[in-house]
Amino acid sequence: MSEHIIEDLVADSVRVLDRHSRVEDSRLRDKIAVLYDFESRHDVSFTRFRVMDTLLRCGYTYQFRVDRHPDYAERSAYFDALTEFTGLRTFDEDSRDFDGYESWLEDGYVQPPLLYCDAGTDLWRRMVTSGELHGPDAAPLRPVPLIDVVRDIAVAAEKEQDRDLIGLWYSLGCETLLGGSAGCPYDIDDLIAMTAVRDLRAVVRRTEALSLAESSPYASPVEFADAQDLESWWWQL
């Protein structure tokens, strides 16, 4: 079953970032890429069309006629026969190289009669190489730490008095917001020195969103750990 809370969290975050970003802010597409990478780690449905207008406007997603696909001339019958939403990457489950379906968007997707691809994917790179995309649209995505994106979301959400959005992000904890496959690689002093962490915690304090974070289904507050425990520190504002 899809994690609808995560789906809503990402869609709402895209919207709030868009409302509080300058039209010329090219970093919005980078932040959105981070949000969809975060979303991909969860059991979610395909949610891009909830905010497609924003994705197209900021240059994260690109839209073409299906006949602009680089393979259309060779596979026109296949493309013309598509009548429903279709991810274009195919998989051979019997292949030695098969490692799951996580890359299913890399070759783009069709919502008839239109073709879509997201920045940074294999189809996007082919479109850049063929000249379909150029200028700023051909610029690669720039890496942004998730914690920086969450700080920007919280700052924007505070302006809209959206305590729920702030609390839900904070509830995910430092392991999720600053961690990797081996957990959070930082100690408390490291986190205290991070501007994004300080800014996020300041927003949580000002908006009194900690109680909302603690009631989140994703929250794991540590109540009886040593004060120097990283997770315990996270929940002590």
DRENSESE-650030 format. One record per residue: residue in one letter; x, y, z of N, C-alpha, C in turn. Coordinates in Angstrom, 2 decimals, always signed. Layout:
  residu     n_c1     n_c2     n_c3    ca_c1    ca_c2    ca_c3     c_c1     c_c2     c_c3
       A        X        Y        Z        X        Y        Z        X        Y        Z
...
This chain:
  residu     n_c1     n_c2     n_c3    ca_c1    ca_c2    ca_c3     c_c1     c_c2     c_c3
       M    +0.84    -1.20    +0.00    +0.00    +0.00    +0.00    +0.88    +1.25    +0.00
       S    +0.51    +2.22    -0.81    +1.31    +3.44    -0.91    +1.33    +4.21    +0.40
       E    +2.46    +4.87    +0.64    +2.58    +5.75    +1.79    +2.03    +7.12    +1.41
       H    +0.73    +7.27    +1.61    +0.07    +8.50    +1.16    +0.58    +9.72    +1.91
       I    +1.02    +9.54    +3.15    +1.54   +10.69    +3.90    +2.79   +11.23    +3.22
       I    +3.66   +10.35    +2.76    +4.87   +10.78    +2.06    +4.52   +11.42    +0.73
       E    +3.57   +10.85    +0.02    +3.14   +11.43    -1.26    +2.63   +12.85    -1.05
       D    +1.79   +13.04    -0.05    +1.25   +14.37    +0.24    +2.35   +15.31    +0.70
       L    +3.27   +14.79    +1.51    +4.37   +15.62    +2.01    +5.20   +16.19    +0.88
       V    +5.54   +15.36    -0.08    +6.37   +15.81    -1.20    +5.59   +16.79    -2.08
       A    +4.36   +16.46    -2.42    +3.56   +17.36    -3.26    +3.36   +18.71    -2.59
       D    +3.01   +18.70    -1.31    +2.82   +19.98    -0.58    +4.12   +20.77    -0.50
       S    +5.24   +20.06    -0.38    +6.54   +20.73    -0.29    +6.92   +21.37    -1.61
       V    +6.64   +20.69    -2.71    +6.89   +21.28    -4.03    +6.07   +22.56    -4.18
       R    +4.82   +22.51    -3.76    +3.95   +23.68    -3.90    +4.45   +24.85    -3.07
       V    +4.83   +24.59    -1.82    +5.25   +25.70    -0.96    +6.58   +26.28    -1.42
       L    +7.49   +25.43    -1.89    +8.74   +25.94    -2.43    +8.48   +26.80    -3.66
       D    +7.57   +26.36    -4.51    +7.25   +27.11    -5.72    +6.66   +28.47    -5.39
       R    +5.77   +28.51    -4.42    +5.12   +29.78    -4.06    +6.11   +30.78    -3.48
       H    +7.20   +30.30    -2.91    +8.14   +31.20    -2.24    +9.50   +31.24    -2.93
       S    +9.54   +30.85    -4.21   +10.77   +30.95    -5.00   +10.60   +32.03    -6.05
       R   +11.67   +32.72    -6.34   +11.65   +33.70    -7.41   +11.51   +32.99    -8.75
       V   +10.88   +33.64    -9.69   +10.66   +33.05   -11.00   +11.98   +32.61   -11.63
       E   +13.03   +33.41   -11.41   +14.31   +33.13   -12.04   +15.19   +32.19   -11.21
       D   +14.68   +31.65   -10.12   +15.49   +30.81    -9.23   +15.69   +29.44    -9.85
       S   +16.87   +29.20   -10.39   +17.16   +27.94   -11.07   +17.39   +26.79   -10.09
       R   +17.51   +27.11    -8.80   +17.74   +26.05    -7.82   +16.47   +25.28    -7.47
       L   +15.31   +25.80    -7.86   +14.07   +25.11    -7.53   +14.06   +23.71    -8.12
       R   +14.50   +23.57    -9.37   +14.50   +22.23    -9.99   +15.42   +21.28    -9.24
       D   +16.54   +21.79    -8.71   +17.47   +20.96    -7.95   +16.82   +20.48    -6.65
       K   +16.10   +21.38    -6.00   +15.43   +21.01    -4.74   +14.32   +19.98    -5.00
       I   +13.61   +20.17    -6.10   +12.55   +19.23    -6.43   +13.14   +17.85    -6.73
       A   +14.29   +17.81    -7.40   +14.95   +16.53    -7.65   +15.28   +15.81    -6.35
       V   +15.72   +16.56    -5.35   +16.02   +15.97    -4.04   +14.75   +15.41    -3.41
       L   +13.64   +16.13    -3.53   +12.39   +15.65    -2.95   +11.92   +14.36    -3.60
       Y   +12.05   +14.26    -4.92   +11.62   +13.03    -5.57   +12.58   +11.88    -5.32
       D   +13.85   +12.18    -5.10   +14.77   +11.13    -4.68   +14.38   +10.62    -3.30
       F   +14.04   +11.52    -2.40   +13.55   +11.13    -1.08   +12.29   +10.28    -1.20
       E   +11.35   +10.72    -2.03   +10.09   +10.00    -2.20   +10.33    +8.58    -2.73
       S   +11.33    +8.43    -3.60   +11.59    +7.13    -4.23   +12.04    +6.07    -3.23
       R   +12.44    +6.48    -2.03   +12.87    +5.52    -1.02   +11.69    +4.91    -0.28
       H   +10.49    +5.34    -0.61    +9.30    +4.87    +0.08    +8.36    +4.17    -0.89
       D    +7.40    +3.49    -0.33    +6.39    +2.78    -1.12    +5.32    +3.79    -1.52
       V    +5.49    +4.37    -2.68    +4.59    +5.44    -3.13    +4.10    +5.17    -4.55
       S    +3.03    +5.84    -4.89    +2.52    +5.81    -6.26    +3.22    +6.91    -7.07
       F    +2.94    +6.95    -8.36    +3.48    +8.01    -9.22    +2.68    +9.27    -8.97
       T    +3.37   +10.33    -8.54    +2.66   +11.54    -8.08    +2.99   +12.79    -8.88
       R    +3.79   +12.69    -9.92    +4.26   +13.90   -10.61    +3.11   +14.78   -11.11
       F    +2.02   +14.15   -11.58    +0.96   +14.95   -12.20    +0.19   +15.79   -11.19
       R    +0.38   +15.58    -9.90    -0.25   +16.45    -8.91    +0.28   +17.88    -9.04
       V    +1.54   +18.00    -9.42    +2.19   +19.31    -9.47    +2.88   +19.52   -10.82
       M    +2.35   +18.90   -11.87    +3.03   +18.94   -13.15    +3.23   +20.36   -13.68
       D    +2.30   +21.25   -13.45    +2.47   +22.63   -13.92    +3.75   +23.23   -13.35
       T    +3.99   +22.99   -12.07    +5.21   +23.51   -11.43    +6.45   +22.82   -12.00
       L    +6.39   +21.51   -12.17    +7.55   +20.77   -12.68    +7.94   +21.23   -14.08
       L    +6.96   +21.51   -14.91    +7.23   +22.00   -16.27    +7.78   +23.42   -16.23
       R    +7.21   +24.24   -15.40    +7.60   +25.65   -15.35    +9.03   +25.83   -14.86
       C    +9.44   +25.02   -13.90   +10.78   +25.20   -13.33   +11.85   +24.39   -14.05
       G   +11.46   +23.60   -15.03   +12.46   +22.86   -15.79   +12.92   +21.56   -15.15
       Y   +12.09   +21.01   -14.26   +12.43   +19.68   -13.74   +11.90   +18.60   -14.67
       T   +10.71   +18.82   -15.22   +10.12   +17.88   -16.17    +9.94   +18.58   -17.51
       Y   +10.07   +17.80   -18.60    +9.94   +18.33   -19.95    +8.88   +17.52   -20.69
       Q    +8.15   +18.23   -21.54    +6.99   +17.67   -22.23    +7.19   +17.83   -23.74
       F    +6.93   +16.75   -24.47    +7.09   +16.77   -25.93    +5.93   +16.02   -26.57
       R    +5.73   +16.25   -27.87    +4.89   +15.35   -28.63    +5.60   +13.99   -28.67
       V    +4.83   +12.93   -28.67    +5.43   +11.60   -28.66    +6.35   +11.38   -29.84
       D    +6.04   +12.00   -30.99    +6.88   +11.76   -32.17    +8.24   +12.45   -32.07
       R    +8.49   +13.19   -30.98    +9.82   +13.78   -30.77   +10.76   +12.82   -30.05
       H   +10.26   +11.68   -29.63   +11.13   +10.69   -28.98   +12.22   +10.24   -29.95
       P   +13.46   +10.11   -29.50   +14.56    +9.73   -30.40   +14.33    +8.41   -31.13
       D   +13.52    +7.53   -30.55   +13.29    +6.22   -31.17   +11.99    +6.16   -31.96
       Y   +11.31    +7.29   -32.12    +9.99    +7.23   -32.73   +10.04    +6.71   -34.17
       A   +11.00    +7.14   -34.94   +11.07    +6.71   -36.35   +11.15    +5.19   -36.46
       E   +11.89    +4.58   -35.53   +12.05    +3.13   -35.59   +10.91    +2.37   -34.93
       R   +10.20    +3.02   -34.01    +9.19    +2.32   -33.22    +7.85    +3.07   -33.23
       S    +7.54    +3.67   -34.34    +6.33    +4.50   -34.40    +5.06    +3.71   -34.09
       A    +5.00    +2.47   -34.53    +3.81    +1.66   -34.27    +3.61    +1.46   -32.77
       Y    +4.71    +1.23   -32.05    +4.62    +1.05   -30.60    +4.12    +2.32   -29.93
       F    +4.75    +3.45   -30.27    +4.36    +4.70   -29.63    +2.92    +5.10   -29.97
       D    +2.54    +4.91   -31.21    +1.19    +5.31   -31.63    +0.11    +4.44   -31.00
       A    +0.49    +3.25   -30.55    -0.50    +2.34   -29.96    -0.71    +2.58   -28.47
       L    +0.10    +3.43   -27.87    -0.04    +3.68   -26.44    -1.33    +4.46   -26.16
       T    -2.13    +3.94   -25.24    -3.42    +4.58   -24.93    -3.56    +4.95   -23.46
       E    -2.55    +4.61   -22.65    -2.62    +4.92   -21.22    -1.23    +5.25   -20.70
       F    -1.18    +5.70   -19.46    +0.11    +6.05   -18.87    +1.06    +4.87   -18.94
       T    +2.29    +5.14   -19.43    +3.25    +4.07   -19.63    +4.66    +4.56   -19.33
       G    +5.36    +3.86   -18.44    +6.78    +4.09   -18.27    +7.52    +3.35   -19.38
       L    +8.45    +4.02   -20.04    +9.03    +3.47   -21.27   +10.19    +2.51   -21.04
       R   +10.78    +2.49   -19.85   +11.87    +1.54   -19.63   +11.32    +0.12   -19.52
       T   +11.99    -0.81   -20.18   +11.61    -2.22   -20.10   +12.66    -2.97   -19.28
       F   +12.24    -4.06   -18.67   +13.11    -4.82   -17.77   +13.11    -6.30   -18.15
       D   +14.26    -6.91   -18.01   +14.39    -8.35   -18.17   +14.69    -8.94   -16.80
       E   +13.67    -9.47   -16.17   +13.84   -10.00   -14.82   +14.79   -11.19   -14.76
       D   +15.04   -11.82   -15.90   +15.94   -12.98   -15.93   +17.38   -12.60   -16.19
       S   +17.62   -11.32   -16.44   +18.98   -10.87   -16.71   +19.83   -10.86   -15.44
       R   +21.11   -11.15   -15.59   +22.02   -11.09   -14.46   +22.11    -9.68   -13.88
       D   +21.89    -8.69   -14.74   +22.02    -7.30   -14.31   +20.74    -6.73   -13.70
       F   +19.66    -7.50   -13.71   +18.39    -6.98   -13.19   +18.52    -6.70   -11.69
       D   +18.24    -5.45   -11.30   +18.37    -5.07    -9.89   +17.13    -4.34    -9.38
       G   +15.98    -4.64    -9.97   +14.73    -4.03    -9.53   +14.22    -2.99   -10.50
       Y   +13.17    -2.32   -10.07   +12.46    -1.41   -10.97   +12.66    +0.07   -10.63
       E   +13.65    +0.36    -9.78   +13.85    +1.73    -9.33   +14.12    +2.70   -10.47
       S   +14.68    +2.21   -11.58   +15.05    +3.09   -12.69   +13.95    +3.22   -13.74
       W   +12.72    +2.93   -13.39   +11.67    +2.82   -14.40   +11.35    +4.14   -15.11
       L   +11.76    +5.27   -14.53   +11.49    +6.57   -15.16   +12.64    +7.05   -16.05
       E   +13.74    +6.32   -16.07   +14.93    +6.79   -16.77   +14.73    +6.98   -18.27
       D   +13.85    +6.21   -18.87   +13.60    +6.34   -20.30   +12.34    +7.14   -20.60
       G   +11.85    +7.88   -19.60   +10.70    +8.73   -19.81    +9.38    +7.99   -19.63
       Y    +8.30    +8.73   -19.80    +6.97    +8.15   -19.64    +6.01    +8.90   -20.56
       V    +4.96    +8.20   -20.93    +3.96    +8.75   -21.84    +2.61    +8.82   -21.13
       Q    +2.01    +9.97   -21.21    +0.60   +10.14   -20.87    -0.03   +10.63   -22.16
       P    -0.58    +9.70   -22.95    -1.02   +10.06   -24.31    -1.86   +11.34   -24.32
       P    -1.56   +12.25   -25.26    -0.66   +12.08   -26.41    +0.75   +12.65   -26.20
       L    +1.17   +12.82   -24.95    +2.42   +13.53   -24.69    +3.48   +12.63   -24.04
       L    +4.72   +12.99   -24.33    +5.90   +12.32   -23.79    +6.52   +13.22   -22.73
       Y    +6.99   +12.64   -21.64    +7.60   +13.40   -20.55    +8.95   +12.78   -20.17
       C    +9.85   +13.64   -19.73   +11.07   +13.14   -19.10   +11.50   +14.12   -18.03
       D   +12.15   +13.60   -17.01   +12.61   +14.42   -15.89   +14.09   +14.74   -16.06
       A   +14.49   +15.90   -15.59   +15.89   +16.31   -15.67   +16.79   +15.28   -15.01
       G   +17.91   +15.00   -15.66   +18.88   +14.08   -15.11   +18.70   +12.63   -15.50
       T   +17.58   +12.31   -16.16   +17.34   +10.92   -16.56   +18.02   +10.61   -17.89
       D   +18.03    +9.33   -18.25   +18.66    +8.92   -19.50   +17.98    +9.57   -20.71
       L   +16.64    +9.62   -20.71   +15.96   +10.24   -21.84   +16.26   +11.73   -21.89
       W   +16.32   +12.39   -20.76   +16.69   +13.81   -20.73   +18.06   +14.02   -21.38
       R   +19.03   +13.16   -21.06   +20.36   +13.28   -21.66   +20.31   +13.07   -23.16
       R   +19.48   +12.15   -23.62   +19.35   +11.95   -25.07   +18.72   +13.17   -25.74
       M   +17.76   +13.77   -25.06   +17.14   +14.97   -25.61   +18.12   +16.14   -25.67
       V   +19.01   +16.21   -24.70   +20.05   +17.24   -24.72   +21.00   +16.98   -25.89
       T   +21.43   +15.75   -26.03   +22.37   +15.38   -27.10   +21.78   +15.64   -28.48
       S   +20.49   +15.38   -28.63   +19.84   +15.56   -29.94   +19.51   +17.01   -30.23
       G   +19.65   +17.89   -29.23   +19.35   +19.30   -29.43   +17.93   +19.70   -29.12
       E   +17.11   +18.72   -28.66   +15.74   +19.05   -28.26   +15.72   +19.96   -27.04
       L   +16.73   +19.80   -26.19   +16.87   +20.65   -24.99   +18.21   +21.35   -25.06
       H   +18.22   +22.61   -24.74   +19.46   +23.38   -24.82   +19.40   +24.54   -23.82
       G   +20.50   +25.26   -23.71   +20.56   +26.38   -22.77   +20.37   +25.90   -21.34
       P   +19.64   +26.65   -20.52   +19.42   +26.25   -19.11   +18.77   +24.89   -18.98
       D   +17.96   +24.50   -19.96   +17.30   +23.19   -19.89   +18.28   +22.04   -20.04
       A   +19.46   +22.31   -20.59   +20.47   +21.28   -20.77   +21.46   +21.23   -19.60
       A   +21.30   +22.14   -18.64   +22.21   +22.18   -17.50   +21.94   +21.00   -16.57
       P   +22.97   +20.34   -16.09   +22.76   +19.21   -15.18   +22.22   +19.66   -13.84
       L   +21.56   +18.75   -13.17   +21.10   +19.03   -11.82   +22.29   +19.21   -10.89
       R   +22.14   +20.10    -9.93   +23.20   +20.34    -8.94   +22.79   +19.71    -7.62
       P   +23.71   +19.00    -6.96   +23.36   +18.33    -5.70   +23.05   +19.33    -4.59
       V   +22.03   +19.04    -3.83   +21.64   +19.84    -2.67   +21.36   +18.87    -1.52
       P   +21.94   +19.09    -0.34   +21.63   +18.21    +0.80   +20.14   +18.27    +1.15
       L   +19.59   +17.12    +1.49   +18.17   +17.08    +1.87   +17.87   +18.03    +3.00
       I   +18.76   +18.14    +3.98   +18.51   +19.00    +5.13   +18.38   +20.46    +4.70
       D   +19.12   +20.87    +3.67   +19.00   +22.24    +3.16   +17.63   +22.47    +2.53
       V   +17.15   +21.48    +1.79   +15.84   +21.59    +1.16   +14.75   +21.65    +2.23
       V   +14.87   +20.81    +3.25   +13.86   +20.80    +4.31   +13.87   +22.12    +5.07
       R   +15.05   +22.70    +5.29   +15.11   +24.02    +5.93   +14.37   +25.05    +5.10
       D   +14.57   +25.04    +3.78   +13.89   +26.01    +2.91   +12.37   +25.79    +2.93
       I   +11.96   +24.53    +2.97   +10.53   +24.23    +3.06    +9.95   +24.78    +4.37
       A   +10.67   +24.54    +5.46   +10.18   +25.00    +6.77   +10.09   +26.52    +6.82
       V   +11.09   +27.21    +6.27   +11.07   +28.68    +6.26    +9.86   +29.18    +5.46
       A    +9.61   +28.55    +4.30    +8.46   +28.95    +3.49    +7.15   +28.59    +4.18
       A    +7.09   +27.41    +4.80    +5.86   +26.98    +5.47    +5.54   +27.86    +6.66
       E    +6.56   +28.37    +7.33    +6.32   +29.28    +8.46    +5.59   +30.53    +7.98
       K    +5.93   +31.03    +6.81    +5.26   +32.21    +6.28    +3.78   +31.94    +6.03
       E    +3.44   +30.68    +5.78    +2.04   +30.31    +5.53    +1.38   +29.73    +6.77
       Q    +2.11   +29.74    +7.89    +1.61   +29.20    +9.15    +1.20   +27.73    +9.01
       D    +1.98   +27.00    +8.21    +1.69   +25.57    +7.99    +2.52   +24.75    +8.97
       R    +2.07   +24.68   +10.20    +2.81   +23.95   +11.23    +2.85   +22.45   +10.95
       D    +1.81   +21.94   +10.32    +1.77   +20.50   +10.03    +2.91   +20.09    +9.11
       L    +3.17   +20.89    +8.09    +4.24   +20.56    +7.15    +5.59   +20.61    +7.85
       I    +5.79   +21.62    +8.67    +7.04   +21.75    +9.42    +7.22   +20.56   +10.37
       G    +6.18   +20.25   +11.11    +6.26   +19.17   +12.07    +6.50   +17.82   +11.44
       L    +5.87   +17.56   +10.31    +6.04   +16.26    +9.66    +7.46   +16.07    +9.16
       W    +8.04   +17.11    +8.57    +9.43   +16.99    +8.13   +10.34   +16.77    +9.32
       Y   +10.14   +17.52   +10.39   +11.04   +17.39   +11.54   +10.90   +16.01   +12.18
       S    +9.72   +15.43   +12.11    +9.48   +14.13   +12.73   +10.30   +13.01   +12.11
       L   +10.79   +13.23   +10.90   +11.56   +12.18   +10.22   +12.91   +11.95   +10.89
       G   +13.38   +12.93   +11.66   +14.57   +12.74   +12.46   +15.87   +12.93   +11.72
       C   +16.95   +13.01   +12.48   +18.26   +13.30   +11.88   +18.79   +12.12   +11.07
       E   +18.39   +10.90   +11.41   +18.86    +9.75   +10.63   +18.39    +9.87    +9.18
       T   +17.15   +10.29    +9.00   +16.59   +10.43    +7.65   +17.07   +11.70    +6.97
       L   +17.04   +12.82    +7.68   +17.32   +14.11    +7.06   +18.81   +14.36    +6.83
       L   +19.67   +13.68    +7.59   +21.10   +13.88    +7.44   +21.88   +12.59    +7.26
       G   +21.19   +11.49    +7.19   +21.87   +10.21    +7.17   +22.06    +9.62    +5.79
       G   +22.63    +8.45    +5.80   +22.84    +7.69    +4.58   +22.56    +6.24    +4.88
       S   +23.14    +5.35    +4.08   +22.88    +3.93    +4.25   +23.38    +3.40    +5.59
       A   +24.39    +4.08    +6.15   +24.96    +3.63    +7.43   +24.48    +4.48    +8.60
       G   +23.47    +5.30    +8.39   +22.98    +6.15    +9.45   +23.60    +7.54    +9.39
       C   +23.24    +8.36   +10.35   +23.73    +9.74   +10.38   +25.23    +9.75   +10.69
       P   +26.05   +10.34    +9.81   +27.50   +10.29   +10.02   +28.04   +11.42   +10.88
       Y   +27.14   +12.19   +11.50   +27.57   +13.36   +12.26   +27.32   +13.17   +13.75
       D   +28.01   +13.98   +14.56   +27.71   +14.00   +15.98   +26.98   +15.31   +16.32
       I   +26.66   +15.50   +17.58   +25.86   +16.66   +17.98   +26.57   +17.97   +17.65
       D   +27.88   +18.03   +17.91   +28.62   +19.25   +17.61   +28.57   +19.58   +16.12
       D   +28.62   +18.55   +15.28   +28.52   +18.77   +13.83   +27.17   +19.39   +13.48
       L   +26.11   +18.84   +14.06   +24.77   +19.34   +13.75   +24.58   +20.76   +14.25
       I   +25.10   +21.04   +15.44   +24.98   +22.39   +15.98   +25.65   +23.41   +15.06
       A   +26.71   +22.99   +14.38   +27.46   +23.90   +13.51   +26.81   +24.08   +12.15
       M   +25.82   +23.25   +11.81   +25.19   +23.32   +10.49   +24.11   +24.40   +10.46
       T   +24.26   +25.34    +9.55   +23.28   +26.43    +9.44   +21.89   +25.90    +9.17
       A   +21.76   +24.92    +8.28   +20.44   +24.41    +7.93   +19.75   +23.77    +9.13
       V   +20.53   +23.06    +9.94   +19.95   +22.44   +11.14   +19.52   +23.51   +12.13
       R   +20.37   +24.50   +12.36   +20.01   +25.58   +13.29   +18.75   +26.31   +12.81
       D   +18.69   +26.60   +11.52   +17.53   +27.31   +10.98   +16.26   +26.48   +11.12
       L   +16.35   +25.19   +10.82   +15.18   +24.32   +10.92   +14.68   +24.24   +12.35
       R   +15.57   +24.04   +13.29   +15.17   +23.94   +14.69   +14.58   +25.26   +15.20
       A   +15.11   +26.36   +14.70   +14.57   +27.66   +15.09   +13.13   +27.82   +14.60
       V   +12.85   +27.36   +13.38   +11.48   +27.43   +12.86   +10.57   +26.54   +13.70
       V   +11.03   +25.34   +14.03   +10.22   +24.43   +14.84    +9.90   +25.06   +16.19
       R   +10.88   +25.72   +16.79   +10.64   +26.39   +18.08    +9.65   +27.53   +17.93
       R    +9.86   +28.39   +16.93    +8.98   +29.56   +16.78    +7.54   +29.17   +16.50
       T    +7.35   +28.11   +15.74    +6.00   +27.70   +15.35    +5.39   +26.69   +16.33
       E    +6.19   +26.30   +17.33    +5.74   +25.31   +18.31    +5.25   +24.04   +17.61
       A    +6.04   +23.62   +16.63    +5.66   +22.45   +15.82    +6.19   +21.14   +16.38
       L    +6.93   +21.21   +17.49    +7.50   +19.97   +18.03    +6.42   +18.99   +18.45
       S    +5.34   +19.49   +19.04    +4.26   +18.59   +19.47    +3.64   +17.88   +18.27
       L    +3.55   +18.58   +17.15    +3.03   +17.96   +15.93    +4.01   +16.91   +15.41
       A    +5.30   +17.22   +15.51    +6.32   +16.25   +15.08    +6.23   +14.99   +15.93
       E    +6.05   +15.16   +17.22    +6.02   +14.01   +18.13    +4.81   +13.12   +17.88
       S    +3.74   +13.68   +17.33    +2.53   +12.89   +17.08    +2.51   +12.27   +15.68
       S    +3.54   +12.53   +14.90    +3.63   +11.99   +13.54    +3.84   +10.48   +13.57
       P    +3.27    +9.76   +12.60    +3.52    +8.30   +12.55    +4.97    +7.96   +12.24
       Y    +5.76    +8.93   +11.81    +7.16    +8.68   +11.51    +8.08    +9.08   +12.66
       A    +7.52    +9.59   +13.74    +8.34   +10.07   +14.84    +8.82    +8.93   +15.72
       S   +10.06    +9.07   +16.19   +10.63    +8.14   +17.17   +11.35    +8.93   +18.25
       P   +10.62    +9.72   +19.03   +11.27   +10.51   +20.08   +11.99    +9.63   +21.08
       V   +13.16   +10.06   +21.51   +13.94    +9.33   +22.51   +13.75   +10.05   +23.83
       E   +13.14    +9.38   +24.80   +12.79   +10.04   +26.06   +13.77    +9.75   +27.19
       F   +14.39    +8.58   +27.14   +15.19    +8.19   +28.30   +16.65    +7.92   +27.95
       A   +17.11    +8.43   +26.82   +18.50    +8.24   +26.43   +19.38    +9.30   +27.09
       D   +20.67    +9.08   +27.03   +21.63   +10.05   +27.54   +21.48   +11.35   +26.76
       A   +21.72   +12.46   +27.39   +21.56   +13.78   +26.75   +22.47   +13.95   +25.56
       Q   +23.58   +13.17   +25.54   +24.52   +13.28   +24.43   +24.19   +12.34   +23.28
       D   +23.09   +11.59   +23.41   +22.65   +10.74   +22.31   +22.10   +11.63   +21.20
       L   +22.48   +11.33   +19.97   +22.13   +12.20   +18.85   +20.62   +12.33   +18.68
       E   +19.92   +11.21   +18.68   +18.47   +11.26   +18.50   +17.78   +11.97   +19.66
       S   +18.31   +11.75   +20.86   +17.73   +12.45   +22.02   +17.90   +13.95   +21.87
       W   +19.08   +14.38   +21.45   +19.32   +15.82   +21.24   +18.36   +16.39   +20.21
       W   +18.08   +15.63   +19.16   +17.19   +16.10   +18.09   +15.82   +16.49   +18.63
       W   +15.34   +15.73   +19.63   +14.00   +15.97   +20.14   +13.97   +16.92   +21.32
       Q   +15.11   +17.46   +21.69   +15.15   +18.42   +22.78   +15.39   +19.82   +22.22
       L   +14.34   +20.60   +22.17   +14.45   +21.97   +21.66   +14.45   +22.97   +22.82
